[in-house]
Amino acid sequence: MPFPPHCVVSAISRRAGDRQAAARCGHGVYLVVSPRVARGYRRSGRSNRVKTTRPPSVAADPTPRPLDHLALMGARDAPALVDKLGTLDHAGLDEAVGRLAATLRGQGAQPGDRVASWLAKTRLACLLPLACARAGLVHVPVNPLLRRAQVAHILADSGAVLLIAGAGRAATLEPGDRPVATRLLIEEEAGLLEGGAAPLPPSAAAPDDLAAILYTSGSTGRPKGVMLSHANLWLGAISVAHYLRLEADDRTLCVLPLSFDYGQNQLFSIWAAGGCAVPLDYLTPRDVIRAVERHGITTLAGVPPLWLQLAEAAWPGETAAGLRRLTNSGGRLPVPLVRTLRALFPAADLYSMYGLTEAFRSTYLPPDLIDAHPESIGDAIPFAEIMVLRPDGSAAAAGEPGELVHAGPLVARGYWNDPERTTYRFRPAPASARSGGQAVWSGDTVVRGNDGLLRFVGRDDEMIKTAGNRVSPSDVEEAAVASGATGEAVALGVADARLGQAILLVARGDGSAEAALAAHLKADLPGFMQPRRIVWRVDLPRNANGKLDRAALRDAFAQGETA
């Protein structure tokens, strides 16, 4: 249904950290966007093509609450969690969180203590973030794909008093991996969900109280812990539930690791909307398709490598048609993949998003704009203030590359036990910022167009410097994928005595399409962006969060690996 002619786009909110605009008419609010994007709608006349929908059921309320209060949001008898143990309604979720919180206290954990978990997506793993928050503890989720050496570092660095792990993972730890002060609880033996203690009531945690430490994947070195407060996590849940327009009848299939900020928010945002989470540890794309069918899933979140796998799978038409929304973060979707997903899931809204653990999430592209601007990462999400700054701190002009800087209440408290790196990345917000307080410098280069939308250029530490030119790897990679000769590619800079760095392109495939790929790149890219060499791999490596592991490839070729 198109907008009636009298519908206009107008600014509707001026709250700090929540400055938004919306397309409005007599039928209600249809699309929340930033004021810059609203101006783009006015100039382009696109407002009559905005898909009408009811107002978001979750208001963008900037008042933070304790994280464990997410268990209070849904109708008491509505399903909140469906897993191998059965269905837990929202009343049961609240009770289970309270009992687990009491059990953790009974294990000797005191307010402020860190509790680490190294688990598959079991019920215990899903409840621990809220239970730790209710007990005044700090949750340290460890990616189940990490190896013992990385886990040992996280335990030592965080000072965790408890490690809750499955028996199989715990058995891989070697002497000395677990600090003496860290007690080990085996999930299958500890009976943590069977405790008879009276449940703790909802907490009264302060907004700035520490709720979690999330360790990054360590692709650029040893994992570092990002400190997240109750306000960070609560407002992140409310923001996402609002702009995704999640409803109480929605079901989210949680396929991403719960140790990943994007993955953890699968739980938080759907519970904020009063909906239902369905955790899934999957082996193949077919496992995901079967789960979508079996559970009536409406919402699916992924990272680009997962979306590529799902796009290549055989989806029954009825199953694909049941999805209401798809979300992507953790890397930009190549334009050909956007087109494929839009064709495969025509009834679903596709949300392209950008974020960093240090500020949870920064931007999203309203799904009504994805067809016209598939390369864009949109503009600020609710409660975020996004700036594009020059090295001297002044605002970059439209079309001028600059560093993305994020201010507002979603910005983390810094790095655990690492004041030096905290000082480098987290600084007082620029004087021009509306939000004040602390801001985080992302290290990512973006460009804001005249339409108000942001485009990702690349990470400063990944830019290739060749013959005096700065080349964004994503430009080369997207050209390679657009050729149709490969579905995935990674561009790297390798040392070259004459150029400084030469471009090496690692592509997925058997190499039979190399001539077609090289011809396409020659026609599509300038000379200084041409790869010196193309290397083919049957599969490209992933890190623990499912993203392409650039660091592993870079290290492999730095050590002399050849095709």
C-alpha positions in Angstrom: 0.0 0.0 0.0 1.7 3.3 -1.1 1.6 6.4 1.1 -1.4 8.6 0.5 -0.3 11.9 -1.2 -0.6 13.9 1.9 2.0 11.9 3.9 5.2 13.7 4.6 8.5 13.0 6.3 9.0 15.0 9.4 11.4 15.2 12.4 9.6 13.8 15.5 12.2 13.4 18.2 15.0 15.6 19.6 16.0 13.6 22.6 19.8 13.3 23.2 21.1 10.2 21.6 17.7 9.5 20.0 17.3 12.1 17.3 15.1 10.5 14.6 12.5 11.3 12.0 9.6 9.4 10.6 7.4 9.2 7.7 3.9 10.0 9.1 0.3 10.2 7.9 -3.2 9.6 9.3 -2.5 5.9 9.6 0.4 6.3 12.0 4.2 6.2 11.9 5.6 4.1 9.1 9.4 4.4 9.0 11.9 5.7 11.6 14.9 7.3 10.0 17.5 9.9 10.8 16.8 13.6 10.0 19.4 13.4 7.2 17.7 10.5 5.6 14.3 12.2 6.0 15.7 15.2 4.0 16.8 12.7 1.3 13.2 11.4 1.2 11.9 14.9 0.7 14.4 15.7 -2.1 13.9 12.5 -4.0 10.2 12.1 -3.6 10.7 8.5 -2.4 8.2 8.9 0.4 5.4 7.5 -1.7 7.3 4.2 -2.1 7.7 3.6 1.6 6.0 0.4 2.7 3.3 1.1 5.2 3.4 -0.8 8.5 2.0 -0.3 12.0 4.0 1.7 14.5 6.7 -0.2 16.4 5.4 -2.1 19.4 8.5 -1.3 21.4 8.9 2.4 22.0 12.3 4.0 21.8 12.4 4.8 25.5 15.8 6.1 26.5 15.4 5.3 30.2 17.7 2.4 31.0 16.6 -0.4 33.3 18.6 -3.4 34.8 19.3 -6.0 32.2 17.4 -8.8 34.1 14.2 -6.8 33.7 14.0 -8.2 30.2 12.4 -11.2 31.8 9.5 -9.0 32.8 8.6 -7.6 29.4 6.4 -10.3 27.8 2.9 -11.6 28.6 3.4 -14.1 31.4 1.9 -17.0 29.5 3.5 -16.2 26.2 6.5 -18.4 25.0 9.9 -16.9 25.7 12.3 -19.7 25.0 11.9 -23.0 23.0 14.8 -25.4 23.2 15.5 -29.2 23.6 14.0 -29.0 27.2 10.7 -27.7 25.9 9.0 -24.3 26.1 9.5 -21.7 28.8 7.0 -18.9 29.0 7.9 -15.4 30.1 6.7 -16.1 33.7 8.9 -19.2 33.7 11.8 -17.2 32.2 11.6 -14.8 35.1 11.4 -17.6 37.7 14.3 -19.5 36.1 16.5 -16.4 36.0 15.7 -15.7 39.6 16.5 -19.3 40.7 19.7 -19.5 38.7 20.8 -16.1 40.2 20.2 -17.5 43.7 22.1 -20.7 42.8 25.1 -18.7 41.6 25.1 -16.7 44.8 24.9 -20.1 46.7 28.1 -21.1 44.8 29.9 -18.3 46.6 29.9 -15.7 43.8 29.6 -12.2 45.2 28.3 -9.0 43.6 30.9 -7.7 41.1 32.5 -11.1 40.6 33.1 -12.4 37.1 31.4 -15.6 36.0 32.6 -17.2 32.8 30.6 -19.6 30.7 31.9 -21.8 27.9 28.8 -23.5 26.6 26.8 -24.5 23.6 23.4 -22.8 23.1 21.8 -24.7 26.0 19.1 -23.3 28.2 21.8 -22.6 30.8 23.7 -20.5 28.3 20.6 -18.5 27.4 19.6 -17.8 31.0 23.1 -16.9 32.4 23.2 -13.3 31.0 20.1 -12.3 32.9 20.8 -14.5 35.9 24.3 -13.0 36.4 22.7 -9.5 36.1 20.1 -10.3 38.7 22.7 -11.6 41.1 24.9 -8.5 40.6 27.6 -10.6 38.9 29.5 -9.8 35.7 28.9 -12.4 32.9 31.9 -13.4 30.7 30.6 -15.5 27.9 33.3 -17.4 26.0 32.8 -18.5 22.4 32.4 -22.3 22.4 34.6 -22.4 19.2 37.6 -21.0 21.0 40.5 -23.3 21.9 42.0 -23.9 25.3 44.8 -21.3 25.0 42.4 -18.5 24.2 40.1 -19.6 27.0 43.0 -19.6 29.4 43.8 -16.0 28.5 40.2 -14.9 29.0 40.0 -16.6 32.4 43.2 -15.1 33.6 42.5 -11.7 32.2 38.9 -11.4 33.6 39.7 -12.9 37.0 36.6 -15.1 36.8 35.7 -16.8 40.0 33.6 -19.5 38.2 33.9 -21.2 34.9 30.7 -23.0 33.8 31.5 -25.4 31.0 30.3 -28.5 29.3 32.2 -31.7 30.1 33.7 -32.1 26.7 35.1 -28.6 26.5 36.3 -28.7 30.1 38.2 -31.9 29.3 40.4 -30.0 26.7 41.8 -27.7 29.4 45.4 -28.5 30.3 47.1 -28.0 33.7 47.6 -24.3 34.3 44.9 -23.2 31.9 42.4 -22.6 34.7 43.7 -20.2 37.4 43.6 -21.5 40.9 41.0 -18.9 41.9 38.6 -20.1 39.1 36.3 -22.9 40.2 35.1 -25.2 37.5 31.4 -26.2 37.4 30.5 -28.9 34.8 27.1 -28.1 33.2 26.0 -31.8 33.1 26.9 -32.4 36.8 26.4 -29.1 38.7 22.6 -29.1 38.5 22.5 -25.3 38.2 19.0 -25.3 36.7 17.7 -27.7 39.4 18.4 -25.6 42.4 15.7 -25.4 45.0 16.7 -21.9 46.3 14.0 -19.2 46.4 14.4 -17.1 43.3 16.0 -13.7 43.7 13.7 -10.8 42.9 14.4 -8.4 40.0 17.5 -6.4 40.6 17.9 -2.7 41.3 21.2 -2.4 39.4 22.4 1.1 38.5 22.6 1.9 34.8 26.4 2.2 34.9 26.9 -1.1 36.9 29.0 -3.6 34.9 26.9 -6.4 33.5 29.2 -8.2 31.1 32.6 -8.4 29.6 32.6 -9.5 26.0 35.9 -10.6 24.5 36.6 -9.8 20.9 37.6 -12.6 18.6 41.2 -11.6 18.8 41.7 -11.3 15.0 44.2 -8.5 15.6 45.9 -10.0 18.6 44.9 -11.5 22.0 41.2 -11.2 22.8 40.4 -8.0 24.7 37.5 -7.6 27.0 34.9 -4.9 26.3 33.1 -3.7 29.5 29.3 -3.4 29.0 27.0 -1.8 31.5 23.3 -2.6 32.3 22.4 0.6 30.3 24.5 -0.5 27.3 22.8 -3.8 27.0 19.3 -2.7 28.0 19.2 0.2 25.5 20.8 -2.0 22.8 17.9 -4.4 23.2 15.2 -1.7 23.1 16.9 0.1 20.2 17.0 -3.1 18.0 13.5 -4.2 19.0 12.2 -0.8 18.1 13.8 -0.4 14.6 13.3 -4.0 13.6 9.7 -3.6 14.7 9.7 -6.8 16.6 6.3 -8.0 17.9 5.2 -10.3 20.7 4.3 -13.0 18.1 7.8 -13.0 16.5 10.2 -15.9 16.9 13.9 -15.4 16.5 16.1 -18.3 15.5 19.4 -17.7 17.4 22.1 -19.1 15.2 24.9 -16.7 16.1 27.3 -17.3 19.0 25.8 -15.9 22.3 29.3 -14.7 23.2 29.1 -12.2 20.3 27.3 -8.9 20.9 25.2 -9.4 17.8 24.5 -12.9 18.8 23.6 -12.1 22.4 21.2 -9.4 21.2 19.2 -12.1 19.4 17.9 -13.0 22.9 17.7 -9.6 24.4 15.8 -7.8 21.6 13.2 -10.5 21.2 12.6 -10.7 24.9 12.3 -6.9 25.0 9.4 -7.3 22.5 7.8 -10.0 24.5 8.6 -12.6 21.8 10.2 -16.0 21.7 13.9 -17.1 21.1 14.8 -20.4 19.6 18.5 -21.2 20.1 20.2 -23.4 17.5 23.6 -25.0 17.2 23.7 -25.9 13.5 26.1 -27.9 11.3 24.7 -27.2 7.8 22.4 -24.6 6.2 19.8 -27.4 5.9 19.7 -27.4 9.8 18.7 -23.8 9.7 16.0 -24.3 7.1 14.5 -27.2 9.0 14.5 -25.1 12.2 12.7 -22.2 10.4 10.1 -24.7 9.2 9.6 -26.5 12.5 9.4 -23.4 14.8 7.6 -20.9 12.5 10.6 -18.5 12.7 10.0 -14.9 11.6 13.4 -13.4 12.3 16.9 -14.6 11.3 20.2 -12.8 11.9 23.4 -13.6 10.2 26.9 -12.5 9.1 27.9 -12.4 5.4 29.5 -15.9 5.2 26.4 -17.5 6.7 24.1 -15.5 4.4 26.1 -16.8 1.4 25.7 -20.4 2.6 21.9 -19.9 3.2 21.5 -18.2 -0.2 23.1 -21.2 -1.9 20.8 -23.6 -0.1 17.4 -24.9 -1.4 14.6 -23.1 0.5 11.1 -24.3 0.1 9.0 -21.4 -1.1 6.5 -21.6 1.8 9.4 -21.6 4.4 11.1 -18.6 2.8 7.8 -16.7 2.7 7.3 -17.1 6.4 10.3 -15.0 7.3 9.4 -11.4 8.1 12.9 -9.9 8.6 16.6 -10.8 7.9 19.4 -8.9 9.5 23.1 -8.6 8.7 26.0 -7.2 10.6 29.7 -8.2 11.1 30.6 -7.2 7.6 29.0 -5.6 4.5 26.9 -7.8 2.3 28.2 -7.8 -1.3 25.6 -6.2 -3.7 25.1 -9.5 -5.6 24.3 -11.3 -2.4 21.8 -8.5 -1.5 20.0 -9.1 -4.8 20.0 -12.8 -4.2 18.5 -12.5 -0.8 15.8 -10.1 -1.9 14.8 -12.5 -4.7 14.9 -15.6 -2.4 13.0 -13.9 0.5 10.7 -11.4 -1.2 8.3 -11.1 1.7 11.1 -10.4 4.3 12.6 -7.0 5.2 16.3 -7.0 4.8 18.2 -4.9 7.4 21.8 -4.0 6.6 23.6 -2.9 9.8 27.0 -1.9 11.0 28.4 -2.2 14.5 31.4 -2.7 16.7 31.5 -4.4 20.1 32.8 -1.2 21.7 29.4 0.5 21.0 27.2 -2.6 20.2 25.7 -1.2 17.0 25.9 2.1 15.2 23.9 2.2 12.1 21.1 0.5 10.1 19.6 0.9 6.7 15.8 1.0 6.7 14.7 -2.0 4.6 12.7 0.2 2.2 16.0 1.6 1.0 18.0 -1.6 0.4 17.0 -2.1 -3.2 18.1 1.5 -4.2 21.1 1.6 -1.9 22.4 -2.0 -1.3 25.9 -0.7 -0.6 24.9 1.6 2.2 25.0 0.9 6.0 22.4 3.6 6.6 22.5 6.0 9.5 22.3 6.0 13.3 20.2 3.5 15.2 18.0 4.9 18.1 20.2 6.2 21.0 23.3 6.4 18.9 25.0 9.6 17.6 27.2 9.0 14.6 29.8 11.4 13.4 32.2 11.2 10.4 35.4 13.1 11.4 38.7 14.2 9.9 41.9 13.4 11.7 41.8 16.9 13.3 38.4 16.1 14.8 36.4 18.4 12.5 33.4 17.0 10.6 34.0 15.6 7.2 32.0 17.0 4.3 29.5 15.0 2.3 31.4 12.7 0.0 34.6 13.0 2.0 36.0 9.9 3.8 36.4 10.2 7.5 36.5 8.0 10.7 33.2 6.8 12.1 32.9 8.1 15.7 30.1 6.9 17.9 28.7 8.8 21.0 25.8 8.2 23.2 24.6 5.7 25.9 25.5 2.6 23.8 29.2 3.3 24.1 30.9 0.7 26.3 32.9 1.6 29.4 36.2 0.7 27.9 38.5 -2.4 27.9 38.9 -4.5 31.0 42.3 -4.1 32.7 43.6 -2.2 29.7 43.8 1.5 30.4 46.2 2.2 27.6 44.0 0.8 24.8 41.0 2.3 26.5 42.5 5.8 26.4 43.4 5.3 22.7 40.0 4.2 21.5 37.6 5.9 24.1 37.9 9.6 24.4 35.6 12.5 25.4 33.0 13.2 22.8 33.9 16.1 20.4 32.6 19.5 21.4 30.2 19.3 18.4 28.5 16.1 19.7 25.0 16.4 21.1 25.4 13.5 23.4 28.5 14.5 25.4 30.2 12.0 27.6 32.5 9.3 26.1 32.8 8.5 22.4 34.5 5.6 20.7 36.7 6.0 17.6 36.0 3.0 15.5 39.1 2.9 13.3 36.7 2.5 10.3 36.6 4.8 7.4 33.1 5.7 6.0 31.7 8.3 3.7 28.4 10.1 4.1 26.6 10.9 0.8 24.5 13.8 -0.1 21.5 11.6 0.6 22.5 11.3 4.3 23.4 7.7 4.0 26.7 6.2 5.1 28.9 3.9 3.0 31.7 1.7 4.5 35.1 2.2 3.0 37.3 0.0 5.1 39.2 -0.5 8.3 42.3 1.7 8.7 44.4 -1.3 9.7 43.2 -3.3 6.6 43.7 -0.6 3.9 46.2 -1.6 1.3 48.9 1.0 0.5 50.1 0.4 -3.0 52.1 2.7 -5.3 51.0 5.7 -3.2 47.3 4.8 -3.3 45.1 3.7 -0.5 42.9 0.8 -1.6 39.9 -0.5 0.3 39.9 -4.3 0.3 36.1 -4.3 0.0 36.3 -2.5 -3.3 38.4 -5.3 -4.8 36.4 -8.0 -3.1 33.0 -6.7 -4.3 34.3 -6.4 -7.8 35.4 -10.0 -7.6 32.1 -11.3 -6.3 30.2 -9.2 -8.9 32.0 -11.1 -11.7 30.1 -14.2 -10.8 33.3 -16.2 -10.9 33.5 -16.6 -7.1 31.1 -16.2 -4.2 33.6 -14.9 -1.6 37.0 -13.2 -1.8 39.5 -11.5 0.5 42.0 -8.9 -0.8 45.2 -8.5 1.1 48.2 -6.3 0.9 51.5 -8.2 0.7 55.0 -6.7 0.9 56.4 -5.5 -2.4 59.8 -3.8 -2.8 58.6 -1.6 -5.7 55.0 -0.8 -4.7 55.2 -1.0 -1.0 52.3 -3.4 -1.0 50.9 -5.5 -3.9 47.3 -6.8 -3.9 46.8 -10.5 -3.4 43.2 -11.8 -4.0 42.2 -15.0 -2.3 39.0 -16.4 -3.8 36.7 -19.3 -3.1 36.6 -21.8 -5.9 38.6 -24.3 -7.9 40.3 -21.8 -10.2 38.4 -22.8 -13.3 36.9 -19.3 -13.6 40.2 -17.4 -13.2 40.3 -16.0 -16.7 36.8 -14.7 -16.4 37.6 -13.2 -13.0 40.7 -11.5 -14.2 39.0 -10.1 -17.3 36.2 -8.7 -15.2 38.6 -7.0 -12.8 40.6 -5.5 -15.6 37.5 -4.0 -17.1 36.0 -2.9 -13.7 39.0 -1.6 -11.7 41.8 0.9 -12.3 45.3 -0.4 -12.8 46.5 0.3 -9.2 43.6 -1.9 -7.9 44.5 -4.9 -9.9 45.5 -8.0 -8.0 49.1 -9.1 -8.5 48.0 -12.7 -8.0 44.8 -14.6 -7.5 44.9 -17.6 -5.2 42.0 -20.1 -5.1 40.8 -22.0 -2.0 38.0 -24.5 -1.7 37.0 -22.8 1.5 38.0 -19.6 3.2 38.8 -19.6 6.9 36.3 -18.2 9.5 37.0 -16.9 12.9 35.0 -17.9 16.0 32.2 -15.5 15.2 31.7 -16.8 11.7 33.3 -13.9 9.9 36.0 -14.3 7.2 39.3 -14.6 9.1 41.5 -12.0 7.3 44.2 -12.3 10.0 44.6 -16.0 9.4 45.0 -15.5 5.7 47.4 -12.6 6.2 49.5 -14.6 8.5 49.5 -17.6 6.2 50.8 -15.6 3.2 53.2 -13.6 5.4 54.8 -17.0 6.2 55.2 -17.8 2.6 52.1 -19.9 1.8 51.6 -20.4 -1.9 48.8 -21.5 -4.1 
